[in-house]
Amino acid sequence: MNVPEVDYAALIKVVESLTEGETDEVAIMATLACEIHHADDRFDWTGFYRVTAPDMLKIGPYQGGHGCLVIPFGNGVCGTCAQTGEVQLVDDVEAFPGHIACAASTRSEIVLPVRGASGRLIGVLDIDSDQPAAFGPADAEGLAQVIEVAFGNGGHWR
């Protein structure tokens, strides 16, 4: 597994300053996708899939090549995160049951749930890497903190 190159404390400060007072979820997602994507060379695709219908995710703001447009809950890494509400750390996407190959270059992936003020799931943060086993628990913790700072209230929208 690669050692995180991200200085999560510095990233949190930048995200906090950029999103302070912002309530528009798409603006926050766009800002996070950009800042996170450019924070580490391991991050090949960084973005959000938003809940747009019951049990359905649609691509949201992102950085990198094209992504899948629609992902049903329970399908692939993002759909599994959406269905279970749990962080998904995948060292080898080819070994993940039901993996959806949106980009052939993806080797590993991390996906975190994002919840709205009411506690309902509003989307997932998805980061792909072209390196195997690129993510670890330090990334999950750091990214969860970034989400919390940007969206406020432990990952809930302000």
C-alpha positions as CSV (number, residue, x, y, z in Angstrom):
1,M,0.0,0.0,0.0
2,N,1.2,3.5,-0.8
3,V,1.8,6.0,2.0
4,P,-0.5,9.0,1.8
5,E,1.1,12.0,0.2
6,V,-1.8,14.2,1.3
7,D,-1.3,16.6,4.2
8,Y,-4.8,16.2,5.4
9,A,-4.5,18.9,8.1
10,A,-3.5,21.5,5.4
11,L,-6.2,20.3,3.0
12,I,-8.8,20.6,5.8
13,K,-7.7,24.3,6.4
14,V,-8.0,25.1,2.6
15,V,-11.4,23.4,2.3
16,E,-12.7,25.1,5.5
17,S,-11.7,28.5,4.1
18,L,-13.2,27.8,0.7
19,T,-16.5,26.4,1.9
20,E,-17.1,28.6,4.9
21,G,-20.7,29.8,4.8
22,E,-21.5,27.9,1.6
23,T,-24.8,26.0,1.7
24,D,-25.1,24.9,-2.0
25,E,-24.3,21.2,-2.0
26,V,-23.1,21.1,-5.7
27,A,-20.8,24.1,-5.1
28,I,-19.3,22.3,-2.1
29,M,-18.9,19.1,-4.1
30,A,-17.3,20.8,-7.0
31,T,-14.8,22.6,-4.7
32,L,-14.0,19.4,-2.8
33,A,-13.5,17.4,-6.0
34,C,-11.0,19.9,-7.3
35,E,-9.1,20.4,-4.0
36,I,-8.9,16.7,-3.2
37,H,-8.0,15.6,-6.8
38,H,-5.0,17.9,-6.9
39,A,-3.8,17.1,-3.4
40,D,-2.2,13.7,-4.3
41,D,-0.8,12.1,-7.4
42,R,-2.4,8.8,-6.5
43,F,-5.8,10.3,-7.2
44,D,-6.7,9.5,-10.8
45,W,-10.4,10.3,-10.6
46,T,-12.1,12.2,-7.8
47,G,-15.7,13.1,-7.6
48,F,-19.2,12.6,-6.3
49,Y,-22.1,10.5,-7.2
50,R,-25.3,12.1,-6.0
51,V,-28.5,10.4,-4.9
52,T,-31.0,11.6,-7.5
53,A,-33.8,9.0,-7.2
54,P,-34.6,6.2,-4.8
55,D,-31.7,3.7,-4.9
56,M,-30.0,5.6,-7.8
57,L,-26.7,7.5,-8.0
58,K,-25.8,9.9,-10.8
59,I,-22.5,11.4,-11.5
60,G,-21.9,14.8,-9.9
61,P,-19.0,17.2,-9.9
62,Y,-15.7,15.5,-10.6
63,Q,-12.1,15.8,-11.8
64,G,-10.5,13.3,-14.2
65,G,-11.6,11.3,-17.1
66,H,-15.3,10.4,-17.7
67,G,-17.2,8.4,-15.2
68,C,-20.2,6.2,-15.2
69,L,-23.4,8.4,-15.5
70,V,-25.7,6.2,-13.4
71,I,-25.0,3.6,-10.7
72,P,-27.8,1.7,-8.9
73,F,-27.4,1.2,-5.2
74,G,-25.8,-2.2,-4.5
75,N,-23.8,-2.1,-7.8
76,G,-20.1,-1.7,-7.8
77,V,-18.0,0.0,-5.1
78,C,-20.0,3.3,-5.2
79,G,-23.4,1.5,-5.1
80,T,-22.2,-0.8,-2.3
81,C,-21.2,2.3,-0.3
82,A,-24.5,3.9,-0.9
83,Q,-26.4,0.8,0.1
84,T,-24.5,0.0,3.2
85,G,-23.5,3.5,4.3
86,E,-20.0,2.2,5.0
87,V,-16.6,3.4,3.7
88,Q,-15.3,1.1,0.9
89,L,-11.5,0.6,0.7
90,V,-10.7,-1.6,-2.3
91,D,-7.1,-2.6,-2.9
92,D,-7.9,-4.4,-6.2
93,V,-11.1,-3.4,-8.1
94,E,-10.9,-6.5,-10.2
95,A,-11.4,-8.6,-7.1
96,F,-14.4,-6.6,-6.0
97,P,-17.7,-8.5,-6.7
98,G,-19.7,-6.6,-9.2
99,H,-17.1,-4.0,-9.9
100,I,-18.2,-1.5,-12.6
101,A,-15.3,-0.6,-14.9
102,C,-16.0,3.1,-15.6
103,A,-12.3,3.5,-16.5
104,A,-10.0,0.7,-17.5
105,S,-7.1,2.4,-15.7
106,T,-8.6,2.1,-12.3
107,R,-6.8,-0.4,-10.0
108,S,-8.0,0.6,-6.5
109,E,-10.7,2.8,-5.0
110,I,-12.0,4.5,-1.9
111,V,-15.6,5.6,-1.5
112,L,-17.2,7.4,1.5
113,P,-20.8,8.2,2.2
114,V,-22.0,11.8,2.4
115,R,-25.2,12.5,4.5
116,G,-27.5,15.5,4.5
117,A,-28.7,17.5,7.5
118,S,-31.6,15.1,8.0
119,G,-29.2,12.2,8.1
120,R,-30.3,10.8,4.7
121,L,-27.6,9.8,2.2
122,I,-27.2,12.5,-0.4
123,G,-24.2,11.0,-2.2
124,V,-20.8,9.3,-2.1
125,L,-17.3,10.7,-2.5
126,D,-15.4,8.4,-4.9
127,I,-11.7,8.4,-5.5
128,D,-10.0,6.0,-8.0
129,S,-6.3,5.3,-8.4
130,D,-4.4,3.8,-11.3
131,Q,-2.1,2.2,-8.6
132,P,-3.1,-1.0,-6.8
133,A,-3.7,-0.8,-3.0
134,A,-3.3,3.0,-3.1
135,F,-5.6,3.8,-0.2
136,G,-5.6,2.9,3.5
137,P,-7.2,3.8,6.8
138,A,-5.3,7.1,7.1
139,D,-7.0,8.2,3.8
140,A,-10.4,7.1,5.0
141,E,-9.9,9.1,8.2
142,G,-8.5,12.2,6.5
143,L,-11.2,12.2,3.8
144,A,-13.9,11.8,6.4
145,Q,-12.6,14.8,8.2
146,V,-12.5,16.8,5.0
147,I,-16.2,15.9,4.4
148,E,-17.1,16.8,7.9
149,V,-15.4,20.3,7.6
150,A,-16.9,21.0,4.2
151,F,-20.4,19.9,5.0
152,G,-20.5,20.5,8.7
153,N,-22.2,18.6,11.5
154,G,-20.3,15.3,11.1
155,G,-20.9,15.1,7.3
156,H,-24.3,16.8,7.4
157,W,-25.0,19.8,5.3
158,R,-25.2,23.1,7.1
